[in-house]
Amino acid sequence: MKLKFLSAIAFCAMAIISCDEDTETLGNSLTNENNKLVVSTRSFDVMTRSVSVDSVFSRERNCYFGMVRDPETNTYVKSEFTTQFNMMEDIAGDLPNRENFLSLDSQGKITADSCVIYIQFDLSETYGDTLTALKMKVSELSQPISDARMHYSNYDPRTAGLIRQGGIQKQLMFSVSDLSVSTASAQYRWARVNLNDPYTDKNGTTYENYGAYILRNYYDHPEYYKNSYAFVNNICPGFFFELADGIGVMAKILQIDMYTYYHFQEDGEVYYTYLRTTSTEEVVQTTKVTNDKAAISLLAEDNSCTYMKTPAGLFTEVTLPVDEICTSHPTDSLLSAQIVFHRINNLAVGEAAYSLPVPDKVLLIEKDSLNSFFEGNNLSNNRYAFETTLSNNAYTFGGSSAQPSISNLITRMHEAKVKGLAYDPDWVANHPNWNKALLVPIDETTVTTTQTSYYYSTSTTETAVALKNQMGLTSTRLVKGTAQNPIKMDVIYAKFKN
């Protein structure tokens, strides 16, 4: 029962330490004489370094498109994407009876008035010159990207042989913003991909346009439209969106929709409407990132600092002093562990250069759990994955209820080593990352709930529902922990006197 006090004591003790107060009498104030708690504190040295990242898990709903020059490396970073479209279940009630269709071709067969893919850009999270002219190439896939495989940012559908020969190949020129739209009042911008040319499917049947293919197959094969899996595997495997030309802007894409327009008659009235399919979490959408690996590696070798850089660039590796922490007080309970990673303000790269955004949210995660964490669509759990937000120009882990202590991670790593050595004397050599964690920039999706009390007062709560790798442009330098100038981790121990 005494252990129930420990969590509360840890928060109190960390608060006192942060104010540089004496902890000698802390146990006296929190427990009675019989249950006197002996609290002690120590600081340990932490080493850090930059590690380059070849690719990251990239099954994202929000992706990016474009290419810019990275002002820190003077090399180019390019983002492209692939997407499928979600078919809602039970759409039969949304489409008219076949005999009521008025969108017909010259032979009296069902067709579409038009078919368009709309790509929505978010101007508020776009980097570079939004007036830059971009040429986009849109290619139809021959088959779906397998949902069973794990999708990383170095995956290329073209080199994988997934582009359909004789399928849709479209090009369009556009800018993310233009002078006819006020960017002060219009946060979003749409690009249109018209699919209104004659279309020949894989069986050799030609349709007036791609929308005609979508609609006519619904009436001929309704089983292909019962859910997203059937739709993707039988009708629309998806499209690859590549950058054919244009440098100077990287745009965030919020949503991709395909509208198939048609009209019909019912009860003497003519109705003009559409069938909408969209990119959602239920289907595959991935980002392909291309950057200069050699330039990224040069930054990783910078001994003056460490980096966090996205997309798919650099993480900061943290070597935790697990042995020192756990063996120096073998009979004490580890109550709390706090560490602060201080930012170094970005260097001025030139008057004309854009400053890269700084990562706002960061995950501290056990290194060997990185891939499985994102592949499993997990949330921070305060066991081996801890989340924090940039505050006071630093990333702090531990010290308050909003920044949980990473003592669980220390204990987890120590227990893994003890168990491993029990059956394998070479366990440490075979598990070189056993005491290492990574600082990883993340993109968090939250939902807001509003509650109204009996007295009609309202409160809102934001809850995280998804954590993804940050696929946008961000970069920051951190103070590096070295043998000469280590980063300090503050640790609190406690034990009952008797």
C-alpha positions in Angstrom: 0.0 0.0 0.0 2.9 2.3 0.6 3.7 2.3 -3.1 0.5 4.2 -3.8 2.2 7.3 -2.5 5.2 7.2 -4.9 3.7 8.7 -8.0 2.4 11.8 -6.1 5.7 12.1 -4.3 7.6 12.0 -7.6 5.7 15.0 -9.0 6.2 16.9 -5.8 9.9 16.1 -5.6 10.5 17.1 -9.3 8.7 20.4 -8.8 11.0 21.1 -5.8 14.1 20.1 -7.7 13.2 22.4 -10.5 13.1 25.3 -8.0 16.5 24.2 -6.6 15.1 23.5 -3.1 16.6 21.2 -0.6 15.0 17.7 -0.6 16.5 16.6 2.7 13.2 16.9 4.6 10.9 15.9 1.7 10.1 12.5 3.2 9.2 14.1 6.6 6.6 16.3 5.0 4.9 13.6 3.0 4.8 10.7 5.5 4.6 10.1 9.2 7.5 9.0 11.4 6.7 5.3 11.1 6.5 5.4 7.3 9.3 8.0 6.7 10.3 8.1 3.1 13.9 8.7 2.3 14.2 10.6 -1.0 17.5 11.2 -2.8 18.4 12.8 -6.1 21.2 12.4 -8.6 22.2 13.6 -12.1 23.5 11.4 -14.8 25.3 12.1 -18.1 23.5 11.5 -21.3 25.1 11.3 -24.7 23.4 12.1 -28.0 24.2 12.1 -31.7 22.4 12.6 -35.1 21.4 9.5 -37.1 20.3 9.7 -40.7 17.1 8.0 -41.7 16.7 6.3 -45.1 12.9 6.3 -44.9 10.0 6.4 -42.5 6.6 4.7 -42.4 4.4 6.9 -44.6 0.9 5.7 -44.8 -0.5 9.1 -44.2 -3.8 10.8 -45.0 -2.1 14.2 -45.0 0.8 14.3 -47.5 2.9 16.8 -49.4 3.6 17.6 -53.0 6.4 19.7 -54.6 10.1 20.2 -54.5 12.2 22.9 -52.7 15.9 23.6 -52.1 16.8 22.8 -48.5 18.6 25.9 -47.2 20.7 23.8 -44.7 22.1 21.3 -47.3 21.7 23.3 -50.5 20.1 20.2 -52.1 16.6 19.4 -53.2 13.8 17.7 -51.3 10.9 16.3 -53.3 7.6 14.8 -52.2 5.1 12.9 -54.3 2.2 10.6 -53.4 0.0 7.7 -54.3 -3.6 7.3 -53.3 -6.6 5.0 -53.5 -10.3 6.1 -53.2 -12.7 4.9 -50.5 -16.0 3.5 -51.6 -18.6 3.8 -48.9 -20.6 0.7 -48.2 -24.2 0.4 -49.2 -24.2 3.1 -51.9 -27.1 1.5 -53.7 -29.5 4.1 -52.2 -27.3 6.9 -53.5 -27.6 6.0 -57.2 -30.9 6.1 -59.2 -32.5 3.1 -60.9 -30.9 2.3 -64.2 -34.0 3.2 -66.3 -34.0 6.7 -64.8 -30.5 7.6 -66.0 -30.3 10.5 -68.4 -26.5 10.7 -68.8 -26.3 8.5 -71.9 -23.8 8.3 -74.7 -24.7 8.2 -78.5 -25.4 4.5 -78.2 -27.8 4.9 -75.2 -25.3 3.5 -72.7 -24.8 4.9 -69.3 -22.0 7.6 -69.2 -21.0 10.5 -67.0 -21.3 14.2 -67.6 -17.7 14.5 -66.4 -15.2 13.1 -63.9 -12.7 15.2 -61.9 -10.1 14.5 -59.2 -9.9 17.5 -56.9 -6.7 18.0 -54.8 -7.1 20.3 -51.8 -4.0 22.2 -50.7 -3.6 23.9 -47.3 -1.9 27.3 -47.8 -1.3 27.8 -44.1 1.1 24.8 -44.0 2.8 25.3 -47.4 6.5 26.1 -47.6 8.0 28.3 -50.3 6.5 30.4 -53.1 2.9 29.5 -53.6 2.9 31.2 -57.0 5.5 28.7 -58.3 4.3 26.9 -61.4 4.2 23.1 -61.0 3.6 20.4 -63.5 1.9 17.3 -62.1 1.8 13.9 -63.8 -1.0 11.6 -62.8 -0.7 7.9 -63.7 -3.2 5.1 -63.2 -2.0 2.1 -61.3 -2.3 -1.4 -62.8 -3.0 -3.0 -59.5 -3.4 -1.8 -55.9 -0.5 -1.2 -53.7 -0.7 -4.2 -51.3 -2.4 -3.3 -48.1 -0.4 -6.1 -46.5 3.0 -4.5 -47.1 4.3 -1.8 -44.8 4.7 1.5 -46.8 7.8 3.5 -46.3 8.7 6.9 -47.9 11.3 5.4 -50.3 8.6 3.2 -52.0 8.2 4.1 -55.7 5.2 2.6 -57.6 6.9 3.3 -60.9 10.1 1.3 -60.2 7.9 -1.4 -58.6 6.2 -1.8 -62.0 2.7 -0.7 -60.8 2.0 1.9 -63.5 -0.6 0.6 -66.0 0.6 0.6 -69.6 -2.1 2.2 -71.7 -3.8 3.6 -68.6 -4.6 7.1 -67.7 -1.6 9.5 -68.1 -2.5 13.1 -67.4 -0.4 16.2 -66.9 -1.6 19.6 -65.6 0.1 22.9 -64.8 -1.0 24.9 -61.7 0.2 27.0 -58.8 -0.8 26.3 -55.3 -2.0 29.9 -55.1 -2.7 32.6 -57.8 -3.4 36.3 -58.0 -7.1 35.7 -58.5 -7.6 34.2 -55.1 -7.0 36.2 -51.9 -4.7 34.1 -49.7 -5.6 36.3 -46.8 -9.2 35.0 -46.8 -8.8 31.7 -48.7 -6.8 29.1 -46.8 -7.4 26.3 -49.2 -6.8 25.9 -53.0 -8.0 23.2 -55.3 -6.2 21.7 -58.3 -8.4 19.8 -60.9 -7.4 16.7 -62.8 -10.0 16.2 -65.5 -10.6 12.6 -66.5 -13.0 13.3 -69.5 -11.0 11.8 -72.3 -12.1 8.4 -73.8 -11.0 5.6 -71.4 -10.1 2.0 -72.3 -10.2 -0.5 -69.4 -7.9 -3.5 -68.8 -10.4 -5.7 -70.7 -10.3 -3.5 -73.8 -13.7 -1.9 -73.4 -13.7 1.8 -74.3 -15.9 4.4 -72.5 -16.7 8.0 -73.2 -14.7 9.0 -70.1 -13.5 7.6 -66.8 -16.7 8.5 -65.1 -18.6 6.4 -67.6 -16.4 3.4 -66.6 -17.2 4.0 -62.9 -20.9 4.3 -63.3 -21.6 1.6 -65.9 -19.7 -1.0 -64.0 -21.8 -0.2 -60.9 -24.9 -1.4 -62.7 -23.1 -4.3 -64.4 -21.1 -5.5 -61.4 -22.6 -4.1 -58.1 -20.5 -6.6 -56.2 -17.5 -4.5 -57.0 -18.9 -1.6 -55.1 -19.9 -3.2 -51.8 -16.8 -1.8 -50.0 -13.5 -0.2 -50.5 -11.6 -3.4 -50.9 -13.8 -4.6 -53.7 -13.7 -1.2 -55.4 -9.9 -0.9 -55.2 -9.3 -4.4 -56.4 -11.8 -4.5 -59.2 -12.4 -1.0 -60.4 -10.0 1.7 -59.3 -6.5 0.6 -58.0 -5.4 4.2 -57.5 -3.2 6.9 -59.0 0.4 8.0 -58.6 0.9 11.8 -58.5 4.4 12.8 -59.6 6.2 16.1 -60.0 7.2 16.5 -63.6 8.5 20.1 -63.3 8.7 23.0 -60.9 10.9 23.9 -58.0 10.2 26.3 -55.1 7.1 25.1 -53.2 6.2 22.2 -50.9 2.4 22.1 -50.4 0.4 20.2 -47.8 -2.5 18.2 -49.2 -5.5 17.9 -47.0 -7.8 15.9 -49.1 -8.2 14.2 -52.5 -11.7 13.5 -53.9 -13.0 12.1 -57.2 -16.3 13.4 -58.3 -18.3 11.6 -61.1 -21.1 13.8 -62.3 -24.3 12.6 -63.9 -28.0 13.5 -64.1 -31.2 11.5 -63.9 -35.0 11.9 -63.9 -37.4 10.9 -61.1 -41.0 11.8 -60.7 -40.8 14.1 -63.7 -37.9 16.1 -62.2 -34.4 16.2 -63.5 -31.6 16.0 -60.9 -27.9 16.9 -61.5 -25.7 15.2 -58.9 -22.5 13.2 -58.4 -20.9 10.1 -56.9 -18.0 11.1 -54.6 -15.1 8.9 -53.6 -12.3 10.2 -51.4 -9.0 9.3 -49.8 -9.5 8.3 -46.2 -7.8 6.2 -43.5 -9.6 3.1 -44.8 -7.6 3.1 -48.0 -3.9 3.3 -48.8 -2.3 6.7 -49.3 1.5 7.0 -49.2 4.2 9.7 -49.6 7.4 9.2 -51.6 10.3 11.4 -50.4 13.4 12.0 -52.4 16.3 13.8 -50.9 20.1 13.9 -51.0 21.3 11.1 -48.7 24.9 12.3 -48.9 24.0 15.8 -47.8 21.9 14.4 -45.0 24.9 12.2 -43.9 27.2 15.3 -43.8 24.8 17.0 -41.3 24.7 13.9 -39.2 28.5 14.2 -38.8 28.3 17.7 -37.4 29.8 17.4 -33.9 28.6 20.8 -32.7 25.0 19.8 -32.4 22.4 17.1 -33.2 19.5 17.4 -35.7 15.9 16.6 -36.0 15.0 17.0 -39.7 12.1 15.9 -41.8 10.9 14.5 -44.1 12.9 11.3 -43.7 16.1 13.0 -42.8 17.6 13.0 -39.3 16.7 11.9 -35.8 18.6 12.5 -32.6 19.7 9.3 -30.9 19.8 9.4 -27.1 22.0 6.9 -25.2 20.4 6.5 -21.7 22.6 5.8 -18.6 20.5 2.8 -17.7 23.2 0.8 -15.9 24.4 3.8 -13.9 20.9 4.7 -12.8 19.8 1.2 -11.8 23.0 0.0 -10.1 23.8 3.1 -8.1 20.7 2.7 -5.9 19.8 -1.1 -6.2 17.5 -1.1 -3.2 15.6 2.1 -4.0 12.6 2.8 -6.2 13.1 4.9 -9.2 10.5 7.5 -8.9 11.2 10.0 -11.7 13.6 10.8 -14.5 13.7 14.1 -16.2 15.6 15.3 -19.3 15.6 18.5 -21.3 16.8 18.8 -24.9 17.6 22.5 -25.6 17.3 24.0 -29.1 20.0 26.0 -30.8 18.4 28.7 -32.8 18.6 28.2 -36.6 21.5 29.8 -38.4 20.8 32.6 -40.9 21.3 30.9 -44.2 20.9 34.0 -46.4 18.4 36.9 -46.8 16.5 35.2 -49.6 16.3 31.8 -47.9 13.2 30.5 -46.2 13.6 29.4 -42.6 12.6 25.8 -42.1 9.7 25.4 -39.6 10.7 23.9 -36.2 9.1 20.6 -35.1 6.4 21.3 -32.6 5.6 17.8 -31.3 8.3 15.2 -30.7 8.3 11.6 -29.6 11.0 10.0 -27.5 10.8 6.3 -28.3 12.8 3.2 -27.7 14.9 2.8 -30.8 14.1 -0.8 -31.6 10.3 0.0 -31.2 10.3 2.8 -33.8 9.0 0.9 -36.9 6.5 -1.3 -35.1 5.1 1.8 -33.3 4.1 3.6 -36.4 3.2 0.5 -38.4 0.8 -0.4 -35.5 -0.8 3.1 -35.5 0.0 3.5 -31.8 -0.3 6.4 -29.5 2.3 7.5 -26.9 2.0 5.2 -23.9 4.5 6.5 -21.3 6.2 3.1 -21.3 8.5 3.2 -24.3 7.0 6.1 -26.2 6.7 9.6 -24.7 5.4 12.7 -26.3 6.1 16.4 -25.6 5.7 19.8 -27.2 8.2 22.5 -27.8 8.2 24.9 -24.9 10.6 27.6 -23.8 12.8 26.7 -26.7 13.3 23.1 -25.4 11.8 19.7 -25.4 11.2 18.5 -21.9 10.4 14.9 -20.8 9.4 14.5 -17.1 8.7 17.1 -14.4 5.0 17.4 -14.5 1.8 15.5 -15.1 1.7 17.0 -18.6 5.3 15.7 -19.3 5.4 12.2 -17.7 8.6 10.9 -16.3 10.6 8.6 -18.5 11.5 6.4 -15.5 9.3 3.6 -17.0 11.6 3.5 -20.0 14.7 3.3 -17.9 13.1 0.4 -15.9 12.0 -1.3 -19.0 15.4 -1.2 -20.6 17.1 -2.5 -17.4 14.7 -5.4 -17.0 15.2 -6.4 -20.6 18.9 -6.5 -20.1 18.7 -8.6 -16.9 16.3 -11.1 -18.5 18.4 -11.2 -21.7 21.7 -11.9 -19.9 20.0 -14.7 -18.0 19.9 -16.9 -21.1 22.4 -15.3 -23.4 25.8 -14.0 -22.2 26.2 -12.1 -25.5 22.8 -10.4 -25.2 24.2 -6.9 -25.0 26.4 -7.4 -28.1 23.4 -8.9 -29.9 21.2 -6.0 -28.9 23.3 -2.8 -29.4 20.3 -0.5 -29.2 19.1 -1.9 -25.8 19.7 1.5 -24.0 19.0 3.8 -26.9 16.0 6.0 -27.8 15.2 8.4 -30.6 13.8 11.9 -30.8 11.3 11.8 -33.7 9.2 14.8 -35.0 5.6 13.7 -35.2 2.2 15.0 -36.6 -0.6 14.5 -34.2 -4.3 14.2 -35.1 -6.7 15.2 -32.3 -10.5 15.3 -31.9 -12.2 18.0 -29.8 -15.1 17.1 -27.5 -17.3 19.6 -25.8 -19.1 18.9 -22.6 -21.9 21.0 -21.0 -22.4 20.8 -17.2 -25.6 21.0 -15.2 -25.0 24.8 -14.9 -24.6 25.2 -18.7 -20.9 25.9 -18.5 -18.9 24.2 -21.3 -15.5 22.7 -21.4 -13.5 21.3 -24.4 -11.1 18.5 -24.4 -8.6 17.5 -27.1 -7.8 13.9 -27.4 -5.0 12.4 -29.6 -6.3 9.8 -32.0 -3.3 9.3 -34.3 0.4 9.9 -34.3 2.3 9.9 -37.6 5.8 10.6 -38.8 6.1 14.3 -39.7 6.2 14.3 -43.5 6.4 18.1 -43.9 9.6 20.2 -43.9 10.9 20.8 -40.4 14.4 21.1 -38.9 16.0 22.1 -35.7 19.4 21.8 -34.0 19.8 20.6 -30.4 22.5 20.9 -27.9 24.7 17.8 -28.2 25.5 15.5 -25.3 29.2 14.6 -25.3 31.7 13.1 -22.9 33.1 16.6 -22.3 29.7 18.4 -22.2 27.0 15.8 -21.4 23.3 16.5 -21.2 22.1 16.0 -17.6 19.3 13.6 -16.6 17.8 14.4 -13.1 16.7 11.3 -11.3 14.7 10.9 -8.0 14.9 7.7 -5.9 12.9 6.8 -2.8 12.7 4.1 -0.2 10.9 3.7 3.1 13.1 4.0 6.2 12.2 0.6 7.5 
